[in-house]
Amino acid sequence: MGAKVLERFPAGAPRGSWPAEEFAAARRAQGEPATVVMDLKSDAFLVVVPTSDDD
């Protein structure tokens, strides 16, 4: 099982701003199982959806 990155957001968002979470919530409202993960190497939040290995 893998994941497809839909969008990347820098980790340095202004205090009180959660753009990755807001983007993921909008995708979930449309029926996509989007989640937010942190990529420590690039210091960014990634919005991902699960994919099967044959995608």
All heavy atoms as atom14 arrays in JSON, in Angstrom:
{
  "sequence": "MGAKVLERFPAGAPRGSWPAEEFAAARRAQGEPATVVMDLKSDAFLVVVPTSDDD",
  "atom14_mask": [
    [1, 1, 1, 1, 1, 1, 1, 1, 0, 0, 0, 0, 0, 0],
    [1, 1, 1, 1, 0, 0, 0, 0, 0, 0, 0, 0, 0, 0],
    [1, 1, 1, 1, 1, 0, 0, 0, 0, 0, 0, 0, 0, 0],
    [1, 1, 1, 1, 1, 1, 1, 1, 1, 0, 0, 0, 0, 0],
    [1, 1, 1, 1, 1, 1, 1, 0, 0, 0, 0, 0, 0, 0],
    [1, 1, 1, 1, 1, 1, 1, 1, 0, 0, 0, 0, 0, 0],
    [1, 1, 1, 1, 1, 1, 1, 1, 1, 0, 0, 0, 0, 0],
    [1, 1, 1, 1, 1, 1, 1, 1, 1, 1, 1, 0, 0, 0],
    [1, 1, 1, 1, 1, 1, 1, 1, 1, 1, 1, 0, 0, 0],
    [1, 1, 1, 1, 1, 1, 1, 0, 0, 0, 0, 0, 0, 0],
    [1, 1, 1, 1, 1, 0, 0, 0, 0, 0, 0, 0, 0, 0],
    [1, 1, 1, 1, 0, 0, 0, 0, 0, 0, 0, 0, 0, 0],
    [1, 1, 1, 1, 1, 0, 0, 0, 0, 0, 0, 0, 0, 0],
    [1, 1, 1, 1, 1, 1, 1, 0, 0, 0, 0, 0, 0, 0],
    [1, 1, 1, 1, 1, 1, 1, 1, 1, 1, 1, 0, 0, 0],
    [1, 1, 1, 1, 0, 0, 0, 0, 0, 0, 0, 0, 0, 0],
    [1, 1, 1, 1, 1, 1, 0, 0, 0, 0, 0, 0, 0, 0],
    [1, 1, 1, 1, 1, 1, 1, 1, 1, 1, 1, 1, 1, 1],
    [1, 1, 1, 1, 1, 1, 1, 0, 0, 0, 0, 0, 0, 0],
    [1, 1, 1, 1, 1, 0, 0, 0, 0, 0, 0, 0, 0, 0],
    [1, 1, 1, 1, 1, 1, 1, 1, 1, 0, 0, 0, 0, 0],
    [1, 1, 1, 1, 1, 1, 1, 1, 1, 0, 0, 0, 0, 0],
    [1, 1, 1, 1, 1, 1, 1, 1, 1, 1, 1, 0, 0, 0],
    [1, 1, 1, 1, 1, 0, 0, 0, 0, 0, 0, 0, 0, 0],
    [1, 1, 1, 1, 1, 0, 0, 0, 0, 0, 0, 0, 0, 0],
    [1, 1, 1, 1, 1, 0, 0, 0, 0, 0, 0, 0, 0, 0],
    [1, 1, 1, 1, 1, 1, 1, 1, 1, 1, 1, 0, 0, 0],
    [1, 1, 1, 1, 1, 1, 1, 1, 1, 1, 1, 0, 0, 0],
    [1, 1, 1, 1, 1, 0, 0, 0, 0, 0, 0, 0, 0, 0],
    [1, 1, 1, 1, 1, 1, 1, 1, 1, 0, 0, 0, 0, 0],
    [1, 1, 1, 1, 0, 0, 0, 0, 0, 0, 0, 0, 0, 0],
    [1, 1, 1, 1, 1, 1, 1, 1, 1, 0, 0, 0, 0, 0],
    [1, 1, 1, 1, 1, 1, 1, 0, 0, 0, 0, 0, 0, 0],
    [1, 1, 1, 1, 1, 0, 0, 0, 0, 0, 0, 0, 0, 0],
    [1, 1, 1, 1, 1, 1, 1, 0, 0, 0, 0, 0, 0, 0],
    [1, 1, 1, 1, 1, 1, 1, 0, 0, 0, 0, 0, 0, 0],
    [1, 1, 1, 1, 1, 1, 1, 0, 0, 0, 0, 0, 0, 0],
    [1, 1, 1, 1, 1, 1, 1, 1, 0, 0, 0, 0, 0, 0],
    [1, 1, 1, 1, 1, 1, 1, 1, 0, 0, 0, 0, 0, 0],
    [1, 1, 1, 1, 1, 1, 1, 1, 0, 0, 0, 0, 0, 0],
    [1, 1, 1, 1, 1, 1, 1, 1, 1, 0, 0, 0, 0, 0],
    [1, 1, 1, 1, 1, 1, 0, 0, 0, 0, 0, 0, 0, 0],
    [1, 1, 1, 1, 1, 1, 1, 1, 0, 0, 0, 0, 0, 0],
    [1, 1, 1, 1, 1, 0, 0, 0, 0, 0, 0, 0, 0, 0],
    [1, 1, 1, 1, 1, 1, 1, 1, 1, 1, 1, 0, 0, 0],
    [1, 1, 1, 1, 1, 1, 1, 1, 0, 0, 0, 0, 0, 0],
    [1, 1, 1, 1, 1, 1, 1, 0, 0, 0, 0, 0, 0, 0],
    [1, 1, 1, 1, 1, 1, 1, 0, 0, 0, 0, 0, 0, 0],
    [1, 1, 1, 1, 1, 1, 1, 0, 0, 0, 0, 0, 0, 0],
    [1, 1, 1, 1, 1, 1, 1, 0, 0, 0, 0, 0, 0, 0],
    [1, 1, 1, 1, 1, 1, 1, 0, 0, 0, 0, 0, 0, 0],
    [1, 1, 1, 1, 1, 1, 0, 0, 0, 0, 0, 0, 0, 0],
    [1, 1, 1, 1, 1, 1, 1, 1, 0, 0, 0, 0, 0, 0],
    [1, 1, 1, 1, 1, 1, 1, 1, 0, 0, 0, 0, 0, 0],
    [1, 1, 1, 1, 1, 1, 1, 1, 0, 0, 0, 0, 0, 0]
  ],
  "atom14_positions": [
    [[0.85, -1.18, 0.0], [0.0, 0.0, 0.0], [0.89, 1.23, 0.0], [1.77, 1.37, 0.82], [-0.88, -0.06, 1.25], [-2.06, 0.83, 1.22], [-3.28, 0.16, 0.11], [-4.66, 1.08, 0.61], [0.0, 0.0, 0.0], [0.0, 0.0, 0.0], [0.0, 0.0, 0.0], [0.0, 0.0, 0.0], [0.0, 0.0, 0.0], [0.0, 0.0, 0.0]],
    [[0.64, 2.15, -0.9], [1.42, 3.37, -1.0], [0.56, 4.59, -0.76], [-0.58, 4.49, -0.31], [0.0, 0.0, 0.0], [0.0, 0.0, 0.0], [0.0, 0.0, 0.0], [0.0, 0.0, 0.0], [0.0, 0.0, 0.0], [0.0, 0.0, 0.0], [0.0, 0.0, 0.0], [0.0, 0.0, 0.0], [0.0, 0.0, 0.0], [0.0, 0.0, 0.0]],
    [[1.11, 5.74, -1.07], [0.38, 6.99, -0.92], [0.75, 7.93, -2.04], [1.89, 7.95, -2.5], [0.68, 7.63, 0.42], [0.0, 0.0, 0.0], [0.0, 0.0, 0.0], [0.0, 0.0, 0.0], [0.0, 0.0, 0.0], [0.0, 0.0, 0.0], [0.0, 0.0, 0.0], [0.0, 0.0, 0.0], [0.0, 0.0, 0.0], [0.0, 0.0, 0.0]],
    [[-0.22, 8.73, -2.46], [-0.01, 9.75, -3.49], [-0.06, 11.11, -2.82], [-0.99, 11.4, -2.07], [-1.1, 9.64, -4.55], [-1.04, 10.72, -5.6], [-2.18, 10.59, -6.57], [-2.21, 11.74, -7.53], [-3.38, 11.67, -8.42], [0.0, 0.0, 0.0], [0.0, 0.0, 0.0], [0.0, 0.0, 0.0], [0.0, 0.0, 0.0], [0.0, 0.0, 0.0]],
    [[0.94, 11.95, -3.08], [0.98, 13.3, -2.51], [0.11, 14.21, -3.37], [0.32, 14.35, -4.56], [2.42, 13.84, -2.46], [2.44, 15.27, -1.95], [3.3, 12.95, -1.6], [0.0, 0.0, 0.0], [0.0, 0.0, 0.0], [0.0, 0.0, 0.0], [0.0, 0.0, 0.0], [0.0, 0.0, 0.0], [0.0, 0.0, 0.0], [0.0, 0.0, 0.0]],
    [[-0.89, 14.81, -2.75], [-1.76, 15.76, -3.45], [-1.2, 17.17, -3.43], [-1.33, 17.92, -4.39], [-3.16, 15.77, -2.82], [-3.97, 14.49, -2.88], [-5.31, 14.69, -2.2], [-4.15, 14.03, -4.32], [0.0, 0.0, 0.0], [0.0, 0.0, 0.0], [0.0, 0.0, 0.0], [0.0, 0.0, 0.0], [0.0, 0.0, 0.0], [0.0, 0.0, 0.0]],
    [[-0.6, 17.55, -2.3], [-0.13, 18.94, -2.14], [0.93, 18.98, -1.06], [0.93, 18.16, -0.14], [-1.3, 19.83, -1.76], [-1.02, 21.3, -1.84], [-0.84, 21.81, -3.25], [-1.69, 21.5, -4.12], [0.15, 22.5, -3.51], [0.0, 0.0, 0.0], [0.0, 0.0, 0.0], [0.0, 0.0, 0.0], [0.0, 0.0, 0.0], [0.0, 0.0, 0.0]],
    [[1.84, 19.94, -1.15], [2.89, 20.18, -0.14], [2.71, 21.58, 0.44], [2.41, 22.51, -0.29], [4.28, 20.13, -0.78], [4.66, 18.8, -1.32], [6.01, 18.9, -2.05], [6.38, 17.61, -2.56], [7.07, 16.7, -1.89], [7.51, 16.98, -0.69], [7.34, 15.53, -2.43], [0.0, 0.0, 0.0], [0.0, 0.0, 0.0], [0.0, 0.0, 0.0]],
    [[2.93, 21.69, 1.74], [2.84, 22.99, 2.42], [4.06, 23.15, 3.31], [4.39, 22.25, 4.07], [1.57, 23.05, 3.29], [0.3, 22.99, 2.49], [-0.3, 21.77, 2.19], [-0.3, 24.15, 2.03], [-1.47, 21.71, 1.45], [-1.47, 24.1, 1.29], [-2.05, 22.88, 1.0], [0.0, 0.0, 0.0], [0.0, 0.0, 0.0], [0.0, 0.0, 0.0]],
    [[4.73, 24.3, 3.26], [5.88, 24.52, 4.14], [5.45, 24.5, 5.59], [4.34, 24.92, 5.94], [6.41, 25.9, 3.73], [5.33, 26.53, 2.93], [4.43, 25.45, 2.42], [0.0, 0.0, 0.0], [0.0, 0.0, 0.0], [0.0, 0.0, 0.0], [0.0, 0.0, 0.0], [0.0, 0.0, 0.0], [0.0, 0.0, 0.0], [0.0, 0.0, 0.0]],
    [[6.34, 24.01, 6.44], [6.01, 23.88, 7.86], [5.96, 25.23, 8.58], [5.44, 25.32, 9.67], [7.01, 22.96, 8.55], [0.0, 0.0, 0.0], [0.0, 0.0, 0.0], [0.0, 0.0, 0.0], [0.0, 0.0, 0.0], [0.0, 0.0, 0.0], [0.0, 0.0, 0.0], [0.0, 0.0, 0.0], [0.0, 0.0, 0.0], [0.0, 0.0, 0.0]],
    [[6.46, 26.28, 7.96], [6.53, 27.59, 8.62], [5.31, 28.46, 8.43], [5.45, 29.66, 8.23], [0.0, 0.0, 0.0], [0.0, 0.0, 0.0], [0.0, 0.0, 0.0], [0.0, 0.0, 0.0], [0.0, 0.0, 0.0], [0.0, 0.0, 0.0], [0.0, 0.0, 0.0], [0.0, 0.0, 0.0], [0.0, 0.0, 0.0], [0.0, 0.0, 0.0]],
    [[4.12, 27.9, 8.46], [2.9, 28.71, 8.31], [2.74, 29.65, 9.51], [3.23, 29.36, 10.6], [1.68, 27.8, 8.19], [0.0, 0.0, 0.0], [0.0, 0.0, 0.0], [0.0, 0.0, 0.0], [0.0, 0.0, 0.0], [0.0, 0.0, 0.0], [0.0, 0.0, 0.0], [0.0, 0.0, 0.0], [0.0, 0.0, 0.0], [0.0, 0.0, 0.0]],
    [[2.07, 30.77, 9.31], [1.86, 31.7, 10.42], [1.11, 31.03, 11.58], [0.32, 30.11, 11.36], [1.0, 32.81, 9.81], [1.15, 32.68, 8.35], [1.48, 31.24, 8.07], [0.0, 0.0, 0.0], [0.0, 0.0, 0.0], [0.0, 0.0, 0.0], [0.0, 0.0, 0.0], [0.0, 0.0, 0.0], [0.0, 0.0, 0.0], [0.0, 0.0, 0.0]],
    [[1.34, 31.52, 12.78], [0.68, 30.97, 13.97], [-0.83, 30.99, 13.79], [-1.4, 31.99, 13.36], [1.06, 31.77, 15.2], [0.5, 31.19, 16.49], [0.87, 32.03, 17.69], [2.28, 32.13, 17.92], [2.98, 31.28, 18.69], [2.39, 30.29, 19.27], [4.27, 31.46, 18.85], [0.0, 0.0, 0.0], [0.0, 0.0, 0.0], [0.0, 0.0, 0.0]],
    [[-1.47, 29.86, 14.09], [-2.92, 29.77, 13.96], [-3.39, 29.4, 12.57], [-4.58, 29.24, 12.34], [0.0, 0.0, 0.0], [0.0, 0.0, 0.0], [0.0, 0.0, 0.0], [0.0, 0.0, 0.0], [0.0, 0.0, 0.0], [0.0, 0.0, 0.0], [0.0, 0.0, 0.0], [0.0, 0.0, 0.0], [0.0, 0.0, 0.0], [0.0, 0.0, 0.0]],
    [[-2.47, 29.25, 11.63], [-2.82, 28.89, 10.26], [-2.46, 27.43, 10.01], [-1.34, 27.02, 10.3], [-2.05, 29.79, 9.28], [-2.27, 29.37, 7.96], [0.0, 0.0, 0.0], [0.0, 0.0, 0.0], [0.0, 0.0, 0.0], [0.0, 0.0, 0.0], [0.0, 0.0, 0.0], [0.0, 0.0, 0.0], [0.0, 0.0, 0.0], [0.0, 0.0, 0.0]],
    [[-3.39, 26.67, 9.5], [-3.18, 25.24, 9.24], [-3.57, 24.91, 7.8], [-4.54, 24.2, 7.56], [-4.01, 24.41, 10.21], [-3.63, 24.63, 11.63], [-4.16, 25.54, 12.48], [-2.59, 23.97, 12.34], [-3.53, 25.49, 13.69], [-2.57, 24.51, 13.64], [-1.69, 22.96, 12.02], [-1.67, 24.09, 14.61], [-0.81, 22.54, 12.98], [-0.8, 23.1, 14.26]],
    [[-2.85, 25.43, 6.81], [-3.27, 25.25, 5.41], [-3.32, 23.79, 4.97], [-4.21, 23.42, 4.2], [-2.25, 26.04, 4.61], [-1.08, 26.21, 5.51], [-1.63, 26.22, 6.91], [0.0, 0.0, 0.0], [0.0, 0.0, 0.0], [0.0, 0.0, 0.0], [0.0, 0.0, 0.0], [0.0, 0.0, 0.0], [0.0, 0.0, 0.0], [0.0, 0.0, 0.0]],
    [[-2.41, 22.96, 5.44], [-2.43, 21.55, 5.06], [-3.68, 20.86, 5.61], [-4.34, 20.09, 4.91], [-1.17, 20.83, 5.53], [0.0, 0.0, 0.0], [0.0, 0.0, 0.0], [0.0, 0.0, 0.0], [0.0, 0.0, 0.0], [0.0, 0.0, 0.0], [0.0, 0.0, 0.0], [0.0, 0.0, 0.0], [0.0, 0.0, 0.0], [0.0, 0.0, 0.0]],
    [[-4.02, 21.14, 6.86], [-5.21, 20.55, 7.46], [-6.48, 21.04, 6.77], [-7.41, 20.26, 6.57], [-5.27, 20.87, 8.96], [-4.23, 20.15, 9.79], [-4.47, 18.65, 9.88], [-5.57, 18.16, 9.56], [-3.52, 17.94, 10.26], [0.0, 0.0, 0.0], [0.0, 0.0, 0.0], [0.0, 0.0, 0.0], [0.0, 0.0, 0.0], [0.0, 0.0, 0.0]],
    [[-6.5, 22.31, 6.41], [-7.67, 22.85, 5.72], [-7.83, 22.23, 4.34], [-8.94, 21.89, 3.92], [-7.55, 24.37, 5.62], [-7.65, 25.06, 6.97], [-7.19, 26.51, 6.96], [-6.78, 27.01, 5.88], [-7.23, 27.14, 8.03], [0.0, 0.0, 0.0], [0.0, 0.0, 0.0], [0.0, 0.0, 0.0], [0.0, 0.0, 0.0], [0.0, 0.0, 0.0]],
    [[-6.72, 22.05, 3.62], [-6.75, 21.43, 2.3], [-7.23, 19.97, 2.42], [-8.08, 19.52, 1.65], [-5.36, 21.48, 1.67], [-5.3, 20.94, 0.27], [-5.59, 21.76, -0.81], [-4.93, 19.63, 0.03], [-5.54, 21.27, -2.1], [-4.88, 19.13, -1.25], [-5.17, 19.96, -2.33], [0.0, 0.0, 0.0], [0.0, 0.0, 0.0], [0.0, 0.0, 0.0]],
    [[-6.7, 19.24, 3.39], [-7.1, 17.85, 3.6], [-8.58, 17.75, 3.98], [-9.29, 16.87, 3.5], [-6.23, 17.19, 4.67], [0.0, 0.0, 0.0], [0.0, 0.0, 0.0], [0.0, 0.0, 0.0], [0.0, 0.0, 0.0], [0.0, 0.0, 0.0], [0.0, 0.0, 0.0], [0.0, 0.0, 0.0], [0.0, 0.0, 0.0], [0.0, 0.0, 0.0]],
    [[-9.05, 18.66, 4.82], [-10.47, 18.65, 5.22], [-11.37, 18.88, 4.01], [-12.43, 18.23, 3.89], [-10.72, 19.71, 6.28], [0.0, 0.0, 0.0], [0.0, 0.0, 0.0], [0.0, 0.0, 0.0], [0.0, 0.0, 0.0], [0.0, 0.0, 0.0], [0.0, 0.0, 0.0], [0.0, 0.0, 0.0], [0.0, 0.0, 0.0], [0.0, 0.0, 0.0]],
    [[-10.95, 19.76, 3.12], [-11.75, 20.02, 1.91], [-11.78, 18.77, 1.02], [-12.83, 18.44, 0.45], [-11.17, 21.2, 1.14], [0.0, 0.0, 0.0], [0.0, 0.0, 0.0], [0.0, 0.0, 0.0], [0.0, 0.0, 0.0], [0.0, 0.0, 0.0], [0.0, 0.0, 0.0], [0.0, 0.0, 0.0], [0.0, 0.0, 0.0], [0.0, 0.0, 0.0]],
    [[-10.66, 18.06, 0.92], [-10.63, 16.82, 0.13], [-11.51, 15.75, 0.77], [-12.21, 15.02, 0.09], [-9.21, 16.28, -0.01], [-8.22, 17.2, -0.69], [-8.46, 17.46, -2.17], [-9.45, 18.43, -2.52], [-9.35, 19.76, -2.41], [-8.29, 20.31, -1.93], [-10.34, 20.54, -2.78], [0.0, 0.0, 0.0], [0.0, 0.0, 0.0], [0.0, 0.0, 0.0]],
    [[-11.47, 15.66, 2.13], [-12.31, 14.67, 2.82], [-13.79, 15.0, 2.61], [-14.61, 14.1, 2.47], [-11.97, 14.62, 4.3], [-10.64, 13.93, 4.58], [-10.42, 13.65, 6.05], [-10.32, 14.86, 6.84], [-9.19, 15.49, 7.11], [-8.04, 15.04, 6.65], [-9.19, 16.57, 7.85], [0.0, 0.0, 0.0], [0.0, 0.0, 0.0], [0.0, 0.0, 0.0]],
    [[-14.14, 16.29, 2.57], [-15.53, 16.69, 2.34], [-15.99, 16.26, 0.95], [-17.19, 16.07, 0.72], [-15.67, 18.2, 2.51], [0.0, 0.0, 0.0], [0.0, 0.0, 0.0], [0.0, 0.0, 0.0], [0.0, 0.0, 0.0], [0.0, 0.0, 0.0], [0.0, 0.0, 0.0], [0.0, 0.0, 0.0], [0.0, 0.0, 0.0], [0.0, 0.0, 0.0]],
    [[-15.05, 16.1, 0.02], [-15.36, 15.65, -1.33], [-15.28, 14.13, -1.46], [-15.42, 13.6, -2.56], [-14.42, 16.3, -2.34], [-14.58, 17.8, -2.43], [-13.56, 18.44, -3.35], [-12.63, 17.79, -3.82], [-13.73, 19.72, -3.6], [0.0, 0.0, 0.0], [0.0, 0.0, 0.0], [0.0, 0.0, 0.0], [0.0, 0.0, 0.0], [0.0, 0.0, 0.0]],
    [[-15.0, 13.43, -0.37], [-14.99, 11.97, -0.38], [-13.63, 11.33, -0.52], [-13.53, 10.11, -0.57], [0.0, 0.0, 0.0], [0.0, 0.0, 0.0], [0.0, 0.0, 0.0], [0.0, 0.0, 0.0], [0.0, 0.0, 0.0], [0.0, 0.0, 0.0], [0.0, 0.0, 0.0], [0.0, 0.0, 0.0], [0.0, 0.0, 0.0], [0.0, 0.0, 0.0]],
    [[-12.55, 12.11, -0.59], [-11.21, 11.54, -0.66], [-10.68, 11.31, 0.75], [-10.82, 12.18, 1.6], [-10.25, 12.49, -1.39], [-10.38, 12.49, -2.88], [-9.27, 13.29, -3.53], [-9.44, 14.52, -3.63], [-8.26, 12.7, -3.92], [0.0, 0.0, 0.0], [0.0, 0.0, 0.0], [0.0, 0.0, 0.0], [0.0, 0.0, 0.0], [0.0, 0.0, 0.0]],
    [[-10.04, 10.18, 1.0], [-9.51, 9.89, 2.35], [-8.16, 10.56, 2.58], [-7.15, 9.91, 2.82], [-9.4, 8.37, 2.35], [-9.1, 8.03, 0.92], [-9.89, 9.04, 0.1], [0.0, 0.0, 0.0], [0.0, 0.0, 0.0], [0.0, 0.0, 0.0], [0.0, 0.0, 0.0], [0.0, 0.0, 0.0], [0.0, 0.0, 0.0], [0.0, 0.0, 0.0]],
    [[-8.11, 11.88, 2.5], [-6.86, 12.63, 2.62], [-6.41, 12.75, 4.07], [-7.22, 12.97, 4.96], [-7.02, 14.01, 2.02], [0.0, 0.0, 0.0], [0.0, 0.0, 0.0], [0.0, 0.0, 0.0], [0.0, 0.0, 0.0], [0.0, 0.0, 0.0], [0.0, 0.0, 0.0], [0.0, 0.0, 0.0], [0.0, 0.0, 0.0], [0.0, 0.0, 0.0]],
    [[-5.1, 12.62, 4.27], [-4.51, 12.82, 5.59], [-3.27, 13.7, 5.44], [-2.72, 13.84, 4.37], [-4.1, 11.49, 6.26], [-3.22, 10.79, 5.39], [-5.3, 10.62, 6.57], [0.0, 0.0, 0.0], [0.0, 0.0, 0.0], [0.0, 0.0, 0.0], [0.0, 0.0, 0.0], [0.0, 0.0, 0.0], [0.0, 0.0, 0.0], [0.0, 0.0, 0.0]],
    [[-2.84, 14.26, 6.56], [-1.66, 15.12, 6.57], [-0.53, 14.37, 7.28], [-0.73, 13.81, 8.35], [-1.94, 16.45, 7.3], [-0.69, 17.31, 7.38], [-3.06, 17.21, 6.61], [0.0, 0.0, 0.0], [0.0, 0.0, 0.0], [0.0, 0.0, 0.0], [0.0, 0.0, 0.0], [0.0, 0.0, 0.0], [0.0, 0.0, 0.0], [0.0, 0.0, 0.0]],
    [[0.64, 14.37, 6.65], [1.83, 13.78, 7.26], [2.95, 14.8, 7.19], [2.95, 15.69, 6.34], [2.26, 12.47, 6.56], [1.2, 11.4, 6.73], [2.57, 12.69, 5.1], [0.0, 0.0, 0.0], [0.0, 0.0, 0.0], [0.0, 0.0, 0.0], [0.0, 0.0, 0.0], [0.0, 0.0, 0.0], [0.0, 0.0, 0.0], [0.0, 0.0, 0.0]],
    [[3.91, 14.67, 8.08], [5.06, 15.58, 8.11], [6.24, 14.91, 7.44], [6.59, 13.78, 7.76], [5.41, 15.92, 9.56], [6.6, 16.81, 9.72], [6.21, 18.47, 9.2], [7.77, 19.26, 9.39], [0.0, 0.0, 0.0], [0.0, 0.0, 0.0], [0.0, 0.0, 0.0], [0.0, 0.0, 0.0], [0.0, 0.0, 0.0], [0.0, 0.0, 0.0]],
    [[6.85, 15.6, 6.48], [8.08, 15.14, 5.85], [9.22, 15.9, 6.53], [9.46, 17.06, 6.23], [8.05, 15.41, 4.35], [9.32, 14.97, 3.65], [10.14, 14.26, 4.27], [9.5, 15.34, 2.48], [0.0, 0.0, 0.0], [0.0, 0.0, 0.0], [0.0, 0.0, 0.0], [0.0, 0.0, 0.0], [0.0, 0.0, 0.0], [0.0, 0.0, 0.0]],
    [[9.89, 15.24, 7.46], [10.93, 15.91, 8.24], [12.11, 16.31, 7.37], [12.73, 17.36, 7.6], [11.4, 15.0, 9.37], [10.35, 14.69, 10.44], [10.89, 13.67, 11.43], [9.92, 15.95, 11.14], [0.0, 0.0, 0.0], [0.0, 0.0, 0.0], [0.0, 0.0, 0.0], [0.0, 0.0, 0.0], [0.0, 0.0, 0.0], [0.0, 0.0, 0.0]],
    [[12.43, 15.51, 6.37], [13.58, 15.8, 5.51], [13.41, 17.14, 4.78], [14.35, 17.91, 4.66], [13.77, 14.66, 4.52], [15.12, 14.6, 3.89], [15.24, 13.37, 3.04], [16.55, 12.68, 3.35], [16.76, 11.52, 2.53], [0.0, 0.0, 0.0], [0.0, 0.0, 0.0], [0.0, 0.0, 0.0], [0.0, 0.0, 0.0], [0.0, 0.0, 0.0]],
    [[12.2, 17.4, 4.27], [11.97, 18.65, 3.54], [11.3, 19.73, 4.39], [11.04, 20.81, 3.89], [11.12, 18.38, 2.3], [9.81, 17.99, 2.66], [0.0, 0.0, 0.0], [0.0, 0.0, 0.0], [0.0, 0.0, 0.0], [0.0, 0.0, 0.0], [0.0, 0.0, 0.0], [0.0, 0.0, 0.0], [0.0, 0.0, 0.0], [0.0, 0.0, 0.0]],
    [[11.02, 19.42, 5.65], [10.35, 20.34, 6.57], [9.05, 20.87, 5.97], [8.82, 22.07, 5.87], [11.28, 21.49, 6.95], [10.77, 22.28, 8.15], [10.12, 21.68, 9.03], [11.01, 23.51, 8.21], [0.0, 0.0, 0.0], [0.0, 0.0, 0.0], [0.0, 0.0, 0.0], [0.0, 0.0, 0.0], [0.0, 0.0, 0.0], [0.0, 0.0, 0.0]],
    [[8.21, 19.92, 5.53], [6.94, 20.28, 4.9], [5.85, 19.31, 5.35], [6.13, 18.17, 5.72], [7.08, 20.24, 3.39], [0.0, 0.0, 0.0], [0.0, 0.0, 0.0], [0.0, 0.0, 0.0], [0.0, 0.0, 0.0], [0.0, 0.0, 0.0], [0.0, 0.0, 0.0], [0.0, 0.0, 0.0], [0.0, 0.0, 0.0], [0.0, 0.0, 0.0]],
    [[4.62, 19.8, 5.31], [3.46, 18.96, 5.54], [2.96, 18.49, 4.18], [2.85, 19.28, 3.25], [2.35, 19.73, 6.27], [2.69, 20.04, 7.69], [3.03, 21.33, 8.07], [2.67, 19.05, 8.66], [3.34, 21.63, 9.37], [2.97, 19.34, 9.97], [3.31, 20.63, 10.33], [0.0, 0.0, 0.0], [0.0, 0.0, 0.0], [0.0, 0.0, 0.0]],
    [[2.66, 17.2, 4.06], [2.16, 16.62, 2.83], [0.73, 16.16, 3.03], [0.42, 15.53, 4.04], [3.01, 15.42, 2.41], [4.52, 15.61, 2.37], [5.2, 14.29, 2.0], [4.91, 16.71, 1.43], [0.0, 0.0, 0.0], [0.0, 0.0, 0.0], [0.0, 0.0, 0.0], [0.0, 0.0, 0.0], [0.0, 0.0, 0.0], [0.0, 0.0, 0.0]],
    [[-0.12, 16.46, 2.08], [-1.48, 15.93, 2.08], [-1.45, 14.73, 1.14], [-1.11, 14.86, -0.03], [-2.51, 16.98, 1.6], [-3.9, 16.38, 1.57], [-2.47, 18.19, 2.51], [0.0, 0.0, 0.0], [0.0, 0.0, 0.0], [0.0, 0.0, 0.0], [0.0, 0.0, 0.0], [0.0, 0.0, 0.0], [0.0, 0.0, 0.0], [0.0, 0.0, 0.0]],
    [[-1.77, 13.55, 1.69], [-1.66, 12.31, 0.92], [-2.98, 11.54, 0.93], [-3.79, 11.71, 1.83], [-0.54, 11.41, 1.48], [0.82, 12.1, 1.38], [-0.8, 11.01, 2.91], [0.0, 0.0, 0.0], [0.0, 0.0, 0.0], [0.0, 0.0, 0.0], [0.0, 0.0, 0.0], [0.0, 0.0, 0.0], [0.0, 0.0, 0.0], [0.0, 0.0, 0.0]],
    [[-3.14, 10.72, -0.1], [-4.25, 9.77, -0.17], [-3.64, 8.39, -0.41], [-2.63, 8.28, -1.11], [-5.27, 10.12, -1.27], [-6.03, 11.37, -0.93], [-4.62, 10.24, -2.61], [0.0, 0.0, 0.0], [0.0, 0.0, 0.0], [0.0, 0.0, 0.0], [0.0, 0.0, 0.0], [0.0, 0.0, 0.0], [0.0, 0.0, 0.0], [0.0, 0.0, 0.0]],
    [[-4.23, 7.35, 0.15], [-3.7, 6.01, -0.06], [-3.91, 5.54, -1.5], [-4.88, 5.92, -2.15], [-4.49, 5.15, 0.92], [-5.7, 5.93, 1.26], [-5.39, 7.37, 1.04], [0.0, 0.0, 0.0], [0.0, 0.0, 0.0], [0.0, 0.0, 0.0], [0.0, 0.0, 0.0], [0.0, 0.0, 0.0], [0.0, 0.0, 0.0], [0.0, 0.0, 0.0]],
    [[-2.97, 4.74, -1.99], [-3.08, 4.13, -3.31], [-2.74, 2.65, -3.19], [-2.04, 2.25, -2.26], [-2.13, 4.76, -4.34], [-0.79, 4.57, -3.91], [-2.4, 6.24, -4.53], [0.0, 0.0, 0.0], [0.0, 0.0, 0.0], [0.0, 0.0, 0.0], [0.0, 0.0, 0.0], [0.0, 0.0, 0.0], [0.0, 0.0, 0.0], [0.0, 0.0, 0.0]],
    [[-3.23, 1.89, -4.12], [-2.84, 0.47, -4.15], [-1.52, 0.37, -4.91], [-1.13, 1.29, -5.63], [-3.92, -0.37, -4.8], [-4.12, 0.04, -6.13], [0.0, 0.0, 0.0], [0.0, 0.0, 0.0], [0.0, 0.0, 0.0], [0.0, 0.0, 0.0], [0.0, 0.0, 0.0], [0.0, 0.0, 0.0], [0.0, 0.0, 0.0], [0.0, 0.0, 0.0]],
    [[-0.82, -0.74, -4.77], [0.48, -0.91, -5.4], [0.39, -0.89, -6.93], [1.37, -0.58, -7.59], [1.12, -2.22, -4.94], [1.59, -2.12, -3.5], [1.87, -1.0, -3.04], [1.69, -3.17, -2.85], [0.0, 0.0, 0.0], [0.0, 0.0, 0.0], [0.0, 0.0, 0.0], [0.0, 0.0, 0.0], [0.0, 0.0, 0.0], [0.0, 0.0, 0.0]],
    [[-0.75, -1.2, -7.51], [-0.86, -1.24, -8.97], [-1.3, 0.09, -9.56], [-1.54, 0.2, -10.74], [-1.77, -2.38, -9.45], [-2.94, -2.66, -8.54], [-2.75, -2.67, -7.32], [-4.05, -2.88, -9.05], [0.0, 0.0, 0.0], [0.0, 0.0, 0.0], [0.0, 0.0, 0.0], [0.0, 0.0, 0.0], [0.0, 0.0, 0.0], [0.0, 0.0, 0.0]],
    [[-1.37, 1.17, -8.77], [-1.72, 2.51, -9.3], [-0.5, 3.2, -9.84], [0.56, 3.1, -9.45], [-2.35, 3.38, -8.22], [-3.82, 3.06, -8.02], [-4.36, 2.27, -8.82], [-4.4, 3.59, -7.06], [0.0, 0.0, 0.0], [0.0, 0.0, 0.0], [0.0, 0.0, 0.0], [0.0, 0.0, 0.0], [0.0, 0.0, 0.0], [0.0, 0.0, 0.0]]
  ]
}
